[in-house]
């Protein structure tokens, strides 16, 4: 298979490469945000467990609309 070396083809390839780099950068950014959010979630879970052990918070708080 022969690849064209025309200016139009090279321009299209350059555009595709730039788009791919942009997509990869966006994926990396989203992975960092997801990692940060996951870490925050784990910290909050540990804090809730610790507070529940110390009886600083109720075991199952009533939410608005709960009729118990």
C-alpha positions as CSV (number, residue, x, y, z in Angstrom):
1,X,0.0,0.0,0.0
2,X,1.4,3.4,-1.0
3,X,0.9,6.4,1.2
4,X,0.2,9.7,-0.5
5,X,2.7,12.5,0.2
6,X,0.5,15.2,-1.3
7,X,0.2,18.5,0.8
8,X,-3.5,17.8,1.2
9,X,-2.8,14.3,2.7
10,X,-0.1,15.7,5.0
11,X,-2.4,18.5,6.2
12,X,-5.2,16.0,7.0
13,X,-2.7,13.8,8.9
14,X,-1.4,16.8,10.8
15,X,-5.0,17.7,11.7
16,X,-5.7,14.1,12.9
17,X,-2.5,14.0,14.9
18,X,-3.4,17.3,16.6
19,X,-6.9,16.1,17.4
20,X,-5.5,12.9,18.8
21,X,-3.1,14.8,21.0
22,X,-6.0,16.9,22.2
23,X,-8.1,13.9,23.0
24,X,-5.2,12.2,24.8
25,X,-4.7,15.3,26.9
26,X,-8.4,15.4,27.7
27,X,-8.3,11.8,28.7
28,X,-5.3,12.4,31.0
29,X,-7.1,15.3,32.6
30,X,-10.3,13.2,33.2
31,X,-8.2,10.4,34.7
32,X,-6.6,12.9,37.1
33,X,-10.0,14.3,38.1
34,X,-11.3,10.8,38.6
35,X,-8.3,9.8,40.7
36,X,-8.7,12.9,42.9
37,X,-12.5,12.3,43.3
38,X,-11.9,8.6,44.2
39,X,-9.3,9.6,46.8
40,X,-11.7,12.2,48.3
41,X,-14.4,9.6,48.4
42,X,-12.2,7.1,50.2
43,X,-11.2,9.8,52.8
44,X,-14.8,10.7,53.4
45,X,-15.7,7.0,53.9
46,X,-13.0,6.6,56.4
47,X,-14.1,9.8,58.2
48,X,-17.7,8.5,58.4
49,X,-16.5,5.1,59.7
50,X,-14.3,6.8,62.3
51,X,-17.1,9.2,63.4
52,X,-19.6,6.3,63.6
53,X,-17.2,4.3,65.8
54,X,-16.8,7.4,68.1
55,X,-20.6,7.8,68.0
56,X,-20.2,11.3,66.8
57,X,-22.8,10.7,64.1
58,X,-26.0,8.7,64.1
59,X,-25.9,5.2,62.5
60,X,-28.6,5.9,59.9
61,X,-29.7,9.5,59.8
62,X,-33.2,10.3,58.7
63,X,-33.4,12.1,55.5
64,X,-36.2,14.5,54.5
65,X,-39.2,12.4,53.4
66,X,-38.2,9.3,55.5
67,X,-41.2,8.3,57.6
68,X,-39.9,6.1,60.4
